[in-house]
Amino acid sequence: MKTFIISLTFLSFLLLIGCNSQQNQLSTDTDTTSLVKDTVHANRVKKIFYNVPSPIEMSSVIQRSGAVFRGDVLCSYKNVEKYTTPSKQAIMLGVYGADLSYVRLFEQIQTAINYLSSIKKLCDVIDIPQEQGSLAIQRMEKNIDNKDSLLQIISETYAATDSYLKDNGRGNTATFVILGGWVESLYIASQIADYNNPSNKEIIDRIGEQKYSLSNMIELIKAYPEDKELQSYVQPLEDLKKVYEEVNIEYVKGEVKTDPSKKLTTIYSVAKVEIKKETFEKIKTLAKQIRINLIKY
Amino acid sequence: MRTIFIILMLGLINFSGFAQCKGFTKKECVPHIKPFTYNGQLNMAVLNPGDIAELIVTFYKGQDYRLFVCSQENLGKVEFKLLDSDRNTIFYNKEHDLVNYWDFHSNATQQLIVQVRVPALEEDLPVVPSGCVSILVGFKE
């Protein structure tokens, strides 16, 4: 009987822990999205995830445009120790990651090392285990002059960080990292793009296409209603979303061809992004304002 | 008393599902996304037979992507579809022997839905299995 009562107490305790760790997972079950067609479907879907582009994806279009390196658009790595709250540290992890993704493209080795050092410090203060944060960065330092290895290691470090935080019930912290990276990427792209330069058309289009990712970013944040600081970014992003309503993306569905031998499906749709200069300038201004708020200490 | 004990044990097995998935994606799934670069965002849930999970993601124009759906063996082979924003099916793995990954190339930037479904049980079991399911997105620079 005594053994039974002890077991019952222990099991009840574990049950409570299980409930808490499920909290964030279940919180998105009630999210509505414009892509959910009807209530019946919504009730069958147990979990909805939202992804935003990684800073690496965003930065690749910058390189193709032939833009020259501009160090002035980056966030100073020297201020890393001024960020003392967990949320700001997580935001800056994302911000510096975006800066490093940009720096990597132009093979600015010394600058990359500086950002690496700041990222390592942030991984340590956020309590990312060494083998998932700092150690991966030590590998990066050995491959610092190899652009392709840098790509792999940047993506591995961020994947490991995201995975570790979410596995340990810190999904809100992971969302701060993603927010920092996405806003910084948008900021960099909008600062360097010249609307009047035809060779920057791809960057301008990519900025316009963030219309989709912005909605996903807002949904990501809304999944953690209990985190008031995270929720404070919803309104500025909603303001930005209002401006993005002026961006018109004309989409024409095309054929879908599947090659089973290559395990490849190609979608031959066509989309035209229309973004007026005044809309671009508004996006640029708002992205800068949100970024200023993110990086202030 | 013993009945209550057994019921609590079964409840614990279900609720601790999320704990059992710790590290699952990193160990069992991420290595398989190569040679694509993982987008770094963990999309992992504990699902039961018949459950559906969805991922809303943007595919950029001219870029190559890999979708990899990773799941624990006790759930059986998991189905996945790629849907457009009107929920039309672009790809369904059931038409390709329930493969767990597929590559995509899009000529236009668009918002897409990856829908994952755990097959329903064919017979009633005393304990409903639950397991980790992860959806990974990789891209090529």
Interface residues (C-beta under 8 A of the other chain):
Chain A: F4 S7 L8 L11 S12 L14 L15 I17 G18 C19 S21 Q22 Q25 T33 L35 K37 R44 V45 K46 K47 I48 F49 Y50 N51 V52 P53 S54 I56 E57 S60 V61 L151 Q152 S155 E156 Y158 A159 A160 T161 D162 S163 K166 D167 N168 A174 I178 D205 R206 E209 Y212 S213 S215 N216 E219 I249 Y251 V252 K253 G254 V256 T258 P260 K262 K263 L264 T265 T266 I267 Y268 S269 V270 A271 V273
Chain B: M1 I4 F5 L8 M9 G11 L12 N14 F15 S16 G17 F18 A19 C21 K22 G23 T25 K26 V30 T37 Y38 N39 G40 Q41 L42 N43 M44 A45 V46 L47 D51 I52 A53 E54 L55 I56 V57 T58 F59 Y60 K61 Q63 L82 D84 S85 R87 I90 F91 H96 V99 Y101 W102 D103 F104 H105 S106 N107 A108 T109 Q110 Q111 I113 I135 V137 F139 E141
